């Protein structure tokens, strides 16, 4: 782990509202078999997502491209760290095959950090988007990218030109906690990345998420919301941080569902088109339904603005 990672601590018992059932359905097993057959990694597995049983039962999976090994060691993340393998040239077509076989109307594609690559892996995102457009043209595409440290401008431009429907990049936490929780990243660099997406193509929905329960203060969360709105981010997700192993950052607090609802109300008042805020909310949780809601919210806003004009 990075030398700045907090010391290991025993995990705190989860409250009732955060517990989920172990996955046992046929749909779960079929989704897992498909991912193994196509040699695809998923963030659902690698990040130990608590919603994997529900999502895979419905044959919804978030594909993680560029391998399963990250070049960073964030204190919240369960994805393994080390020297990644070479990029798989067949991966874009395999993602498209998976989308077709699962019958996905909406797909979320994310990746590990690949600081070892000259473009941070941006060209692989482009190839995946192109493969999906060729093979499943009716599937809407949501990408969740890393920050492309020191490569952001060119990387983002190339991906935006490929035309995803939603561009997601998570801020993860408040600026004060970056040195311990996200030591390889920079808060304002991530904000600028999302701002640049809108500058290059205002029609693309932008999305970002934060984890609660890491020791952040309420007013710090409000400031993150303001910063996101300044970057014209459309969609905010907020969920409970869960400690993957005793070696990861400890949970400072289990935020109650009532508190999540209160944060959601404040976020809506600040002008986000859409807000998803609950203990089990994750970036790609119910992403297809949320995309439909995003489009409807934008249409309603445009209609309201036209009446005012």
Protein Blocks (a to p, Z undefined) as FASTA:
>chain_A
ZZkbccddddddddfklgccddfbfklmmmmmmmmmnopacfklmnopaklmmmmmnopa
cddeeijadfbdcfkbcbdcdddddddfklmmmmmmmmmmnopabdcddddddfkbmnlo
mmmmmmmmmmmmmmmmmbccdddddehpoilmmmmmmmmmnopabdcddehiafklmmmm
mmmbcfklmmmmmmmmmmmommbccdddddehihpafklmmmmmmmmmmnopabdcdddd
ddfbfkbccdfbdcdfklmmmmmmmmmmnopabdcddfklcfkgoklmmmmmmmmmmmmm
mmmmmmmZZ
